[in-house]
Amino acid sequence: MLSKVAWSIRAWSRLSSFLRIMVVNTCFVVRRQNEGFFVLAKRGRNPTYYTQHQQPTKRRECARTEACKAIHPEENENCLDECVSPFCFDQVYAGAERLEPGEVDPLKRSKFNHCILERVNQKMEL
């Protein structure tokens, strides 16, 4: 009887040691993932736009205009885009393809950003 108790205590001790090692390793891997190692794809965030990073002054100026100021900030992307680059806005959002307030179309956003990037690289007027 004593040997069965001793065996179960020894087995439980080994199991708890194994579990402690697994927890420590898991914490290490999770920490390393958050630092950028072993990460295949990071979780998405709110969409950020090229114009927000490369044309912040122009976007701020446009946001202060009466036309864009009258529209709710979450719905004024059309107004800001048209103000930042009328040429690219007409190229991408021409006519019936214009977005509704607050609507996000990643493909059109990508085309708009690409148009602005090309015009900036060619030193053309936005």
N, C-alpha and C positions, 0 to 999 in steps of 0.2 A: 504494500500500500504506500509506503513511504517513497519507494522508487517511482511510482506513478506520479505522485505529487511533485517530486523533485524533477521528473522529466517534463511535466506540464509547466512548471515554473521556468525551467531552462528554455523550453520551446517558446513560451510567452516572451521571455527576455530577448531571444533572437528575433522574434517577430517585431517587437517594439523597436529594436535596434534597426532592423530593416526599414521599418516605417519612418523612423527619424531620418535615416539616410535619404530615403525617397523624398521626404518633405524638403529637406535642405537642398537637394539637387533640383527639385521643381522650382523652389524659390530662386535659385541661382539662374536657371534657364529663363524664367519669367523676367527677372531683372535684366538679364542680358538682352532679351527680346526688346524690352523697352528702351534700351540704349542703342538699338539699331542692328544688333547682331541677330542672325537667324531669321530675320523678318523678310518674308516673301512679298507681302503687300500690307501697307498700313491702312488702318481703317479711315474711310473718307470723312471729311469735314464739310463744313459749308462751302459751297463753290467759291473759289476766289478767281478773280478775273485778271487778265493781263493788264487791263487799263487801271485796275486798282493799285497795281505794283509799279507800273512803268509811267503812268500818267496821273499820279495822285493830285498834283497841282491843278491840272486841267479839270479833273473830276470835281475837286472842291469848288473851283470857280463855277462850274456848271451847276453844282448843287445849290449855289447861292443865287442863281438866276431866279427871277420871279416865276418863270414857266415851270421849272423843276421844283422850286420850293413849295408850290401849291399842291404837289402830289405827295402822297404818303411815302416816306423813305423806302419802305419795302416794295413799293410798286413803281418807283421812278427810274428803273433801269433803262427803259426805252428813251426817256427824256435825256438821261445822262449820256447814253450812247450816241444819240443824235447830236447832242451838243459837243461831245468830245470829237467825233469824226462824222460829219454829215455825209462825206463821200462813202465811207465804209458802211454806214448805216443804210444808205440807199442801195448799196451793192447787195447787202445781206437781207435786209428786212423790207425789200421793195414791195409796195402795193398790198395785196391780200395776205402776204406772208407775215405781216406785222404781228408781234406778240401782244397778247392781252396784258393788262396791268398785273404784275406779280408772276406772270408765267415765265418759266425757265425752259429754254430749248438748248441743250448742251451742244448740239451740232451747229446751230446758228451762232451760238456764243463762240465756239471754236473758230468758225469762219470769220467772225467779226474780229476776234483777237489776232488771227493770222493776217487779215487785211491791215490792221493797225501796225503790226510788227513789220510787214513788208514796206509800208509807207515810211515808217520811222527809219528803217535800214536804208532806204533809197533817198532819205532826207527830203521827202516830199511833204507837202502840207497835209495835215490830217484832215 
